[in-house]
Amino acid sequence: MTIVMNDAGIEDIAGIKRFLKGSSGMKLVDRGEKYEWVAGVLKRFIYFELRKKDKTLVKEYMMRVTGFSDAQMGRLIADERLYGRIGLRTGLRNSFARIYTKQDIDLLAETDNLHERLSGPATKKLFQRAYEVYGDPRFERLKGISVAHLYNLRDSKPHKLRCVIIAKTRPTKVNAQVNAFYRDYLNEYLNFHRPCGFATTKVDKRGKEKKVYKTWQTPYERLQSLDGWEQYLKEGVTAQGLKAIASRRSDNDYARLMRAARNKLFSMIFRRQA
């Protein structure tokens, strides 16, 4: 017999605490119903944004109702976080389409390699710009990825296999060549193609200030957000000219160009050090 679990009255952590302190309660029997219920609880309590202590309570609550072990519940929670839904791991592992595909992981790895693995929010901004600014349809799914999910994909084996590790170089006296690289490539990359976090200061009830980074833009986008920003331009620099620079290559295309120039510079440096 399948038991229908009605827990609509449990709406917050306090309700879960009362449940756990009470009787063992009714348990779900049907495995598919268990999965559906667990997914609903994770969404209802916004599980992935909870504090660690509250996550533990929600997890214990789900284990109590479903009868799943700690390891089993951990795998289900990981499925929800990584793939956006919970499914059978035995036999039916490939019975549903994953939200993010092998192509998405390849694009993430390519972007990380080109931009040398920026922060999660900055990388998400690159995905949004690739789709919305430069019209690249390959980024349609990735433009809406959560930062937490992005880090999960980075931790996956397929991503690790496609990523490269950038080695640090030793300093040397090549000032002219380095300055030329900055002038011709790096400055344009940093100003037009590399998102930065811009802090907002929030003050809590005790008067303590906290920096919150919710705005991610390239310096050029930030400049454009200012009222009357054209008045701050240097003589000879025009808004039309800046727009042309920003739009002539996508972020990944320019990063690829910049890296090629940088590798050429490093090769010259290594030859001098040899």
C-alpha positions, 0 to 999 in steps of 0.5 A: 500500500502506498502512503501519501505524505501530507506535510503541508503543515510543516512550513519552517525549520521550527516545524521540522524540529517539532516533527523530529521530536515527536513520533516517528511519523508515517513513512513513504513506501513507493520509491518514485513517490519518495523521490518526488517528495524529497525534490519538493522538500528541497525546493520548498525549504530552499535547501541549498541556501540554508545554513549548515545546521538547518540543512542537517535538520532538513536532511534528517527530516527527509531521512525519517520520512523516506527511510533512506540512509544518510549516504542515499539521501546525500546522493539524492541531494547531489542529484538535485543540485548537479542535474536539477532533478532526482532520478534512479541511480540504478538502471534508470540513470540515463532515463532523463535528459540532464539539464547541462550537457557534455557540450555545456561542460566543454564550453565551461572548460573552454571559457575557464581555460581562456579566462584562467578560471574567473570567479563563479559570478564573473564566469556566469556573466561571461555566459550571459554576455556570450548569449545576450550580447554576442548572440552565441546560441551555444550558451543558452543553457549556461546563461541561467546557471546558478553559481553553485551549480557552476562550481559543481560542474567545475568539480566534475571529472569531464571538466577537470580532464579538459582544463589546463593549469597555468604555470607562473613565470619568472620575472625577466627584463623585457619591459618594452615587450611587456608594455606592448602586450599590455597596450595592444592586448591586455588593457582591451581584454580587462576593460571590455571582456573581463567582468568584475564584481562591484560592491554594494555596502550594506549596514546591519542593525548593529551598524556593521558594514558588509560588502555584497557583490551582486553586480558583475560587469565589465569596466566598459559596462560600468562606465556606461551605467553612469549618468552622462558617462560620455563627458568623462572620456578623454579627448579623441575618445568617442562613445561610438569608438568604444562601442566598436571596440567592445563589439568587434570580438566576443569575450572568448574570442578576444581572450583567445587572441590575448592568450596567443599574444601572451604565449608568444611573449612568454616563448620569447622570455623563455628563450632569453632565460635559456 
